[in-house]
Amino acid sequence: MLLYFQDQAGAARALANAAGLACHCVDVHRFPDGEVKLRLPHQLSARVTVFRSLHHPNEKLVELLLLARTARTLGAVHLTLVAPYLAYMRQDMAFMPGEAVSQRIIGAFLASLFDAVITVDPHLHRVATLAEAMPMEHAIVLTGAAPLSDLVVKLKDRPLLIGPDEESGQWVALAADRHGLDFAVCRKVRSGDRDVAVALPDVQVSGRAVVIMDDVASTGNTLAAAARLLHSAGAVSIDAAVTHALFDNGAIDTIRSAGVGQIWSTDCIAHATNTVSMAPLIAQALTEMFAN
Ligand code: R5P
C-alpha cells in the first residue's frame, strides 16, 4: 500500500503503477490557525510506503510525524518513506559556532519514524553514506544523474559536462562515465544565499556544446554564474540538467538570462522543466528491498 498527499498525486500514482501498489490519498484538513489534521485509510497493510518529496519541508515534516505515528496504530508494521527530494541535507556541519547541524537532526527524526527511506541524490558532501545522516537499516540512495545523462546524449552531440562546484563532482563524473563524455568541475565560493563566485576549471570550452549538471538548483545563481563564464569562454551552446528542480521565484529567468538554453530536470520535484521520471528506478528499489 502506498500513501500520498494530494499535491504530489501525479508522481505518487506513477510510482504506485510502476511498483504495482494500491495507493490512497491521505486526507488533510488545515485549520484556520495553521494546524493540520490527517485522516488515513482505517485499515492499513502491514507494509506501508509513504510518498512525500520534501521541498518546502517544514509543514511536511509535521505531516510525516502525524502520519507515521498514526499508521503504526492502524496496523502498519513496516514503514518506508519515499522522499525523492530529501530536505535539510546541505546543512551538514556547523559553519559558525552555535549553528544547528540540520542534516543530522532531521535525519535522526525521520529515522525515528520510518524503517526505510528511498531518496534520490541527497546532498551528501561531508558524509559518505546516507545511513550516517539517517541511521536506519535501509537508507537507499538512487541517482538522477544516470537517466539525465541518458537524456542529454540523445539531445546533444558529445557534450562537455560541467559541474558548477566541487560537490557536483560526484554526479557529473557518474553521468560522464556512463557515456564516455568529457567532464570538469568548477570551484565555487558562496558568500550568501544569492551570492556565489564560480571559477572555471582549466578545460577547453571553446566550440563545445556544454551541459551544466548539478543535484539541485534553488535561486539559479550557481547555474547562472557558471553559464556566464562558459559563454565568455566560447561554448557554442549551454544547457542545464538538475535532479532537483527547487527553482524558487525568478530562478528560471536568472538562468535563462545567463545564456542557458534548455533546462532539464527529474520529477523528484514537480516542475515545468521535468523531463525524466524517476518512478521506474524507485519502483525497482522498492521491489528489491521487499524481496530482501
Ligand atoms: C550546493 O552545493 C548545491 O549543489 C547547489 O549548487 C546549490 O544548492 C544551488 O543553489 P542556487 O541555485 O541557489 O545557487
Residues whose N, C-alpha, C, O or C-beta is under 5 A from the ligand:
A	BS01	R5P	E167 D193 D214 D215 V216 A217 S218 T219 G220 N221 T222
